[in-house]
Amino acid sequence: MEQENKRIKAFTHSSFNDIFKSAKKAIHDFAKLLIALMKVSDWDIDQTANAIENSIVYAKRSHRKYTFEAYVARRIMGIARFFLSLRRHVTAATTACDGHDKYCEHC
């Protein structure tokens, strides 16, 4: 726990900015690859983008990529939430049971 607190204290605006830029680039690169694979597989990119977000009118056709980037980002956030809840569950199961933890199998 003490080591985790030290890591949190070391988390600065600069490190957040670096992590944010890296995540943004990773999402962009993955969405770009996804679109390229869909094009090679003869998917209708317009129809696929409309299936994700139906009510958007794009200023330029190339702006459809933002729909895919947003979709990828939402999926990544869902995965992150899952792993955080799993971590809480494991932490609760390995700590002393106080009878009030909904994740504890003993409560």
N, C-alpha and C positions, 0 to 999 in steps of 0.2 A: 504494500500500500504506500509506503514511504517513497519507494522508487517511482511509482506512478505519479505521486504528487510532485516530485522533482521534474518529471517530464512535462507535466501540465504547466508548471511555473516557467519552463523553458520555451513554452509555446508563445511566440511573439507575433506581432502583426506581420513582420517580414516572413516568418515561417508559414503563417496562415496564407499569405499571398502566394508563396511558392507552391504550397500544396494545392491551392485553388487553381493556379495556372496549369499545374500538371494534370489535375483532374479534368479541367476544361479541354486540354489538348487531347487527353486520352479518349474522352467522349467524342470529340470532333473526329479523331482518327478512326475510331470504331464505327461511327455513323457513316463516314465516308466509305469505308470498306464494305459496310452493309449495303449501301446504295449501289456500289460498283458490282457486288455479287448479285443484287436484284436485277440490275441492267443486263448482266451477262445471262441471267436465267430468264430473260424476256418478261420480267414483271412490269406491270403498268405502274410506274412510280407515282403518277398523279392519283390513281385510284387507291394505292397503298397509303399515301399521305392523307387522303380524305378519309380512309378507314380509321386512321389514328386520330385526326382532328378534322371533323367535317365542316366546321363553320369558318375556316380561315380562308381569306382571299390573299394570295401572295402578290406583292408588288412586282416581283420578278420570279420567273420559273425556278431559278436557282435557289430561291429562298425556301423551297420545300425541305432542304436539308435540315433546317432548324426544327421542323416537326420530328424528324428522326432523332436529332440530337436530344430534344426534350424527352422523347420516348425512352431513349437509352438512359438518360439521367434519372428518370422516374424509376426505371427498373433497378438501376444501381442503388438508389436510395432504399427501395424495398428490400434488396438483399442486405444492405447495411443494417437496416432495422431488425431483420431476422437474426443476424449475427450478434447484434447488441442484446437482443432479448435472450438469445442462447447463452451469451456470456453471463447475463444476470442469473439465469437459471443454474448454470454450473457453479457460479460463485455462491448462490444461496444454498445449493446442495452440499457444498464443501465447508460452509461455515457452521457455527453452532446454531441449532434450531431454537428460535425464540417463540415459535407457535403462531407467528403473524405473517409469514412469508407465503404468498400464494404460489410461488414457484417450488417451494420445498415439498418433497414427497411425503414428509413426516407430518406435515400440518394438516 
